[in-house]
Amino acid sequence: MQQIGADRTSSTGFRGRDVSSGWKHVDILLLVVTGLILAFGLVLVYSATRRFAGGTGILLRQGVFVLLGVAAMAAVSVVDYRRIADWWQIIYGVSMVVLAGVLTPLGSLGAFGTKGWYAFGPVVFQPVEIAKLSTVLAVAGYLGSVERVDLRRLASALLLLGVPMGLTMLQPDLGSALVFIVVGLGMLVVGGVRVRHLALLVLFGVIAVFGILQSSALDQYQKDRLTAFANPDGVSAQARYNIDQAQTAISSGGLTGYGLGKGPSTRLGYVPAQQTDFIFTVAGEEFGFVGSGLLLTLFALMIWRIWRAAQLAADSMGTLLCIGVMSLFLFHIFENIGMNLGIMPITGIPLPLVSQGGSAVVASCIALGLVQSVHMHRYA
């Protein structure tokens, strides 16, 4: 299997034992950056929802989910990731059952005709966020236990990726389905899959996405939302509305922005779904280029520390786990901010650790807890 770093052992062996506690190997910078992004997110959620009658309640719920996420991140980080990976079949299987459950009468119909949520009173749970992480764990656990990825093992890995992707498309949620493609590609590249096989997979993926856009799997308004960035003149004004308002809000912020709570588009609610999908517009409008640039810098530091954890991992399983998490975050960040800027399709993918939504925040924190576990237990 292809290696990133040196002095690596297989997933069943260890380089040596360190008598010191794993807490001494916590990635402090990753921890601090995560906390700063979470705090930044709460500030943006506050500004985006303060005009609502229940804005305080939304902020409080988000704060509770942040605390739950931090607690989950700490709990996961102290457990050796190899012990967690030993249970990947069960974790993956349960998450797939829960993901499939939203397609039954138990699921709730959300915005734009997508059925991907469970509603428990004021609490809404989106299982695809957990499914993304469980799939990363499953592929890392499977490929990390083999020496060579032949066609049979490649087919098995693709099946692990294909099941949640297919279930997500049935909702339909093309944006989240694309996440599984990107995550799978990143992990397969590091996993040692042959280049010609990867080229065929990329070609197949492009054809599949094009075919979905041309098929009846998505309603016309969903197709318009996805293609408005590339063909603004070929879609209705309604389909362009989100992009137009988002670009107006971000560009009006200038260098330093209007200040917290003073952005006109944010105060008047011109940008739809601003506390979720389009939360980056709050940063651009109220904190300007400086504030949004700071947020991007924090994300860049987070990605770097995840990459570093992948390089230092004790085995291939740890490396694959970190690469899967890194690919997951990279795609979410690039796609979310890209659609806010009007250069990527509108897919409804949240900005990690920032957008309002308990499922995404908790899942992201658990993912970073797994990365911390890889970093902390690299000498175990």
C-alpha positions as CSV (number, residue, x, y, z in Angstrom):
1,M,0.0,0.0,0.0
2,Q,1.2,3.5,-0.9
3,Q,2.7,5.4,2.1
4,I,2.8,9.1,2.9
5,G,5.3,9.1,5.6
6,A,8.2,6.9,6.6
7,D,8.9,4.4,9.4
8,R,5.4,3.0,9.1
9,T,4.1,-0.4,10.2
10,S,1.0,-2.3,9.1
11,S,-2.3,-1.9,10.9
12,T,-1.5,-5.0,13.0
13,G,1.9,-3.9,14.2
14,F,3.4,-0.9,16.1
15,R,6.7,0.9,15.9
16,G,7.3,0.9,19.6
17,R,5.8,1.8,22.9
18,D,5.9,5.1,24.6
19,V,5.4,5.0,28.4
20,S,4.1,8.6,28.4
21,S,0.4,9.3,28.3
22,G,-1.4,9.9,25.0
23,W,-2.5,13.3,26.2
24,K,1.1,14.5,25.8
25,H,0.7,14.0,22.1
26,V,-2.4,16.0,21.6
27,D,-2.2,18.3,18.5
28,I,-2.7,21.6,20.4
29,L,-2.8,23.7,17.3
30,L,-5.6,21.5,15.8
31,L,-7.5,21.8,19.0
32,V,-7.1,25.6,19.2
33,V,-8.0,26.1,15.5
34,T,-11.1,23.8,16.0
35,G,-12.2,25.9,19.0
36,L,-11.8,29.2,17.1
37,I,-13.8,28.0,14.1
38,L,-16.6,26.8,16.3
39,A,-16.6,30.1,18.1
40,F,-16.6,32.0,14.8
41,G,-19.5,29.8,13.7
42,L,-21.6,30.7,16.7
43,V,-21.0,34.4,16.1
44,L,-22.1,34.0,12.4
45,V,-25.2,31.9,13.4
46,Y,-26.1,34.6,16.0
47,S,-25.9,37.4,13.4
48,A,-27.8,35.3,10.8
49,T,-30.7,34.4,13.1
50,R,-31.0,37.4,15.4
51,R,-33.8,38.8,13.2
52,F,-35.9,35.7,13.8
53,A,-38.5,35.5,16.5
54,G,-36.9,32.4,17.9
55,G,-33.3,33.5,17.1
56,T,-32.1,33.1,20.7
57,G,-33.4,29.6,20.8
58,I,-31.6,28.7,17.6
59,L,-28.4,30.0,18.9
60,L,-28.8,28.2,22.2
61,R,-29.5,24.9,20.4
62,Q,-26.4,25.4,18.3
63,G,-24.4,26.1,21.4
64,V,-25.6,22.9,23.0
65,F,-24.7,20.9,19.8
66,V,-21.2,22.5,19.9
67,L,-20.7,21.4,23.5
68,L,-21.9,17.9,22.6
69,G,-19.6,17.9,19.7
70,V,-16.6,19.0,21.8
71,A,-17.4,16.3,24.4
72,A,-17.7,13.7,21.7
73,M,-14.4,14.8,20.1
74,A,-12.6,14.5,23.5
75,A,-14.2,11.1,24.1
76,V,-13.2,9.7,20.7
77,S,-9.7,11.1,20.8
78,V,-8.8,9.2,24.0
79,V,-9.8,5.9,22.5
80,D,-7.2,4.2,20.2
81,Y,-8.6,4.6,16.7
82,R,-7.7,1.0,16.0
83,R,-10.1,-0.2,18.6
84,I,-12.8,1.9,17.1
85,A,-11.9,0.6,13.6
86,D,-12.4,-3.0,14.9
87,W,-16.1,-2.2,15.0
88,W,-16.3,-0.6,11.6
89,Q,-18.7,-3.3,10.2
90,I,-21.3,-2.7,13.0
91,I,-20.9,1.1,12.9
92,Y,-21.2,1.2,9.1
93,G,-24.2,-1.2,9.1
94,V,-26.1,0.7,11.7
95,S,-25.5,4.0,9.9
96,M,-26.7,2.6,6.6
97,V,-29.9,1.3,8.2
98,V,-30.5,4.7,9.8
99,L,-29.8,6.4,6.5
100,A,-32.2,4.1,4.6
101,G,-34.8,4.9,7.3
102,V,-35.4,8.4,6.1
103,L,-36.8,7.0,2.9
104,T,-39.6,5.4,4.9
105,P,-42.6,7.2,6.5
106,L,-40.3,7.8,9.5
107,G,-38.3,10.4,7.5
108,S,-39.3,14.0,7.2
109,L,-39.5,16.0,4.0
110,G,-37.2,18.9,4.0
111,A,-36.5,21.9,1.8
112,F,-36.6,21.6,-2.0
113,G,-38.3,18.2,-1.9
114,T,-35.4,16.3,-0.2
115,K,-36.3,13.6,2.3
116,G,-33.2,13.2,4.4
117,W,-34.1,14.1,8.0
118,Y,-35.7,12.7,11.1
119,A,-37.6,15.2,13.2
120,F,-38.0,14.8,16.9
121,G,-39.9,17.9,18.0
122,P,-37.5,20.9,17.7
123,V,-34.5,18.6,17.1
124,V,-33.8,17.5,13.5
125,F,-31.3,14.7,12.8
126,Q,-29.7,14.3,9.3
127,P,-28.2,10.8,9.2
128,V,-26.2,11.4,6.0
129,E,-23.7,13.4,8.1
130,I,-23.0,10.4,10.3
131,A,-23.0,8.1,7.2
132,K,-20.2,10.1,5.7
133,L,-18.0,9.6,8.7
134,S,-18.9,5.9,9.1
135,T,-18.0,5.3,5.5
136,V,-14.6,6.9,6.0
137,L,-14.1,4.6,9.0
138,A,-15.3,1.6,7.0
139,V,-13.0,2.2,4.0
140,A,-10.0,2.9,6.3
141,G,-10.7,-0.2,8.3
142,Y,-11.1,-2.4,5.3
143,L,-8.2,-1.1,3.1
144,G,-5.9,-0.6,6.1
145,S,-6.0,-4.3,6.8
146,V,-4.7,-5.4,3.4
147,E,-1.3,-5.3,1.9
148,R,-2.4,-4.8,-1.7
149,V,-5.6,-3.4,-3.3
150,D,-6.4,-5.7,-6.1
151,L,-9.6,-5.6,-8.2
152,R,-11.6,-7.7,-5.7
153,R,-10.7,-5.5,-2.8
154,L,-11.3,-2.4,-5.0
155,A,-14.7,-3.7,-5.8
156,S,-15.5,-4.2,-2.1
157,A,-14.3,-0.7,-1.3
158,L,-16.4,0.7,-4.0
159,L,-19.4,-1.2,-2.6
160,L,-18.8,0.4,0.8
161,L,-18.9,3.8,-0.9
162,G,-21.7,3.0,-3.3
163,V,-24.3,2.0,-0.8
164,P,-24.5,5.3,1.1
165,M,-24.1,7.2,-2.2
166,G,-27.1,5.3,-3.7
167,L,-29.2,5.8,-0.6
168,T,-28.4,9.5,-0.6
169,M,-29.3,9.9,-4.3
170,L,-32.7,8.4,-3.5
171,Q,-33.5,11.3,-1.2
172,P,-32.4,12.9,-3.7
173,D,-29.3,14.8,-2.5
174,L,-26.7,15.0,-5.2
175,G,-24.4,17.3,-3.1
176,S,-24.0,14.7,-0.3
177,A,-23.7,11.9,-2.9
178,L,-20.7,13.8,-4.5
179,V,-19.1,13.8,-1.1
180,F,-18.8,10.0,-1.1
181,I,-17.2,10.2,-4.6
182,V,-14.5,12.7,-3.5
183,V,-13.8,11.0,-0.2
184,G,-13.5,7.6,-1.9
185,L,-11.2,9.0,-4.6
186,G,-8.9,10.6,-2.0
187,M,-8.7,7.4,0.1
188,L,-8.2,5.1,-2.9
189,V,-5.4,7.2,-4.2
190,V,-3.5,6.9,-0.9
191,G,-4.7,3.3,-0.6
192,G,-2.5,2.3,-3.5
193,V,-5.1,1.7,-6.3
194,R,-3.6,1.6,-9.7
195,V,-3.7,4.8,-11.8
196,R,-5.6,3.2,-14.7
197,H,-8.3,2.0,-12.3
198,L,-8.6,5.5,-10.8
199,A,-8.8,7.1,-14.3
200,L,-11.7,4.7,-15.1
201,L,-13.4,5.5,-11.9
202,V,-13.1,9.3,-12.5
203,L,-14.5,8.9,-16.0
204,F,-17.4,6.8,-14.7
205,G,-18.1,9.4,-12.0
206,V,-18.2,12.2,-14.5
207,I,-20.6,10.2,-16.8
208,A,-22.8,9.3,-13.8
209,V,-23.2,12.9,-12.7
210,F,-23.9,14.1,-16.2
211,G,-26.4,11.3,-16.6
212,I,-28.2,12.2,-13.3
213,L,-28.5,15.8,-14.4
214,Q,-30.1,14.7,-17.7
215,S,-32.4,12.1,-16.1
216,S,-35.7,12.5,-14.2
217,A,-34.0,11.7,-10.8
218,L,-34.0,15.4,-10.1
219,D,-36.8,17.9,-10.6
220,Q,-36.2,20.7,-13.0
221,Y,-35.8,23.4,-10.3
222,Q,-33.2,21.2,-8.6
223,K,-31.3,20.9,-11.9
224,D,-31.5,24.7,-12.3
225,R,-30.0,25.3,-8.9
226,L,-27.1,23.0,-9.7
227,T,-26.3,24.5,-13.0
228,A,-27.1,28.2,-12.4
229,F,-23.4,29.0,-11.6
230,A,-22.3,27.8,-15.0
231,N,-25.2,29.0,-17.1
232,P,-26.8,32.0,-15.3
233,D,-28.6,33.1,-18.5
234,G,-30.1,29.7,-19.1
235,V,-32.1,29.4,-15.9
236,S,-34.9,31.3,-14.3
237,A,-34.4,34.4,-12.0
238,Q,-35.7,32.3,-9.1
239,A,-32.9,29.7,-9.6
240,R,-30.3,32.5,-9.7
241,Y,-31.7,34.4,-6.7
242,N,-29.6,32.7,-4.1
243,I,-26.3,33.2,-6.0
244,D,-27.2,36.9,-6.9
245,Q,-28.0,37.8,-3.3
246,A,-25.0,35.9,-1.9
247,Q,-22.6,37.7,-4.3
248,T,-24.2,41.0,-3.4
249,A,-23.8,40.5,0.3
250,I,-20.1,39.3,0.1
251,S,-19.0,42.0,-2.3
252,S,-20.6,44.8,-0.3
253,G,-18.5,43.9,2.8
254,G,-15.4,45.4,1.3
255,L,-12.2,45.2,3.3
256,T,-13.4,45.1,6.9
257,G,-17.2,44.7,6.5
258,Y,-20.1,46.5,8.1
259,G,-19.6,45.1,11.6
260,L,-21.4,42.4,13.6
261,G,-25.2,42.7,13.1
262,K,-24.9,45.6,10.7
263,G,-24.9,44.0,7.3
264,P,-28.0,45.1,5.4
265,S,-28.5,41.8,3.5
266,T,-28.1,39.9,6.8
267,R,-30.4,42.2,8.8
268,L,-33.1,42.2,6.2
269,G,-32.9,38.5,5.4
270,Y,-32.2,38.9,1.7
271,V,-30.0,35.8,1.5
272,P,-32.0,32.6,1.9
273,A,-30.8,29.8,4.2
274,Q,-28.1,32.2,5.5
275,Q,-27.6,30.5,8.8
276,T,-27.0,27.1,7.0
277,D,-25.9,26.8,3.4
278,F,-25.0,30.5,2.9
279,I,-23.5,31.4,6.2
280,F,-20.2,32.5,4.6
281,T,-22.1,35.5,3.3
282,V,-22.4,36.7,6.9
283,A,-18.6,36.6,7.3
284,G,-18.1,38.4,3.9
285,E,-20.7,41.1,4.5
286,E,-20.1,41.9,8.2
287,F,-16.4,41.2,8.6
288,G,-15.3,41.8,5.0
289,F,-12.2,40.5,3.3
290,V,-10.3,40.5,6.6
291,G,-12.8,38.4,8.5
292,S,-13.6,35.9,5.8
293,G,-9.9,35.6,5.0
294,L,-9.3,34.8,8.7
295,L,-11.9,32.1,8.6
296,L,-10.2,30.6,5.5
297,T,-6.9,30.8,7.2
298,L,-8.2,28.8,10.1
299,F,-9.6,26.2,7.8
300,A,-6.2,26.0,6.0
301,L,-4.5,25.4,9.3
302,M,-7.0,22.7,10.2
303,I,-6.4,20.9,6.9
304,W,-2.6,21.1,7.3
305,R,-2.8,19.6,10.8
306,I,-5.0,16.7,9.5
307,W,-2.5,16.1,6.7
308,R,0.3,16.1,9.2
309,A,-1.5,13.6,11.3
310,A,-1.8,11.4,8.2
311,Q,2.0,11.7,7.7
312,L,2.8,10.7,11.3
313,A,0.2,7.9,11.6
314,A,1.5,4.7,13.0
315,D,0.0,2.6,10.3
316,S,-1.9,2.6,7.0
317,M,-5.3,2.6,8.6
318,G,-4.5,5.8,10.5
319,T,-3.2,7.4,7.3
320,L,-6.4,6.4,5.4
321,L,-8.6,7.6,8.2
322,C,-7.0,11.1,8.2
323,I,-7.0,11.3,4.4
324,G,-10.7,10.4,4.4
325,V,-11.5,13.1,7.0
326,M,-9.3,15.6,5.1
327,S,-11.1,14.9,1.8
328,L,-14.4,15.2,3.5
329,F,-13.6,18.7,5.0
330,L,-11.9,19.9,1.8
331,F,-14.8,19.2,-0.4
332,H,-17.3,20.7,2.1
333,I,-15.2,23.9,2.5
334,F,-14.5,24.3,-1.3
335,E,-18.1,23.5,-2.3
336,N,-19.8,25.6,0.3
337,I,-17.7,28.7,-0.1
338,G,-17.7,28.2,-3.9
339,M,-21.5,28.2,-4.1
340,N,-21.5,31.4,-1.9
341,L,-19.2,33.0,-4.4
342,G,-21.2,31.8,-7.4
343,I,-18.4,29.5,-8.8
344,M,-19.9,26.2,-7.6
345,P,-23.3,24.6,-7.9
346,I,-25.8,25.1,-5.0
347,T,-25.9,21.7,-3.3
348,G,-26.9,22.4,0.3
349,I,-23.6,21.2,1.8
350,P,-22.9,22.9,5.1
351,L,-19.7,24.7,6.0
352,P,-18.0,22.4,8.6
353,L,-18.1,23.6,12.2
354,V,-19.8,26.8,11.2
355,S,-23.2,26.3,9.6
356,Q,-26.2,25.9,11.8
357,G,-27.1,22.2,12.2
358,G,-26.5,19.8,15.1
359,S,-25.8,16.7,13.0
360,A,-23.1,18.3,10.9
361,V,-21.4,20.0,13.9
362,V,-21.3,16.8,16.0
363,A,-20.2,14.6,13.1
364,S,-17.4,17.1,12.2
365,C,-16.2,17.1,15.8
366,I,-16.2,13.3,16.0
367,A,-14.2,13.3,12.7
368,L,-11.6,15.6,14.3
369,G,-11.6,13.4,17.4
370,L,-10.6,10.5,15.2
371,V,-7.7,12.6,13.7
372,Q,-6.6,13.5,17.2
373,S,-6.7,9.8,18.1
374,V,-4.4,8.9,15.2
375,H,-2.0,11.7,16.3
376,M,-2.2,10.8,20.0
377,H,-1.7,7.1,19.6
378,R,1.0,7.1,17.0
379,Y,3.4,5.7,19.6
380,A,1.0,3.3,21.2
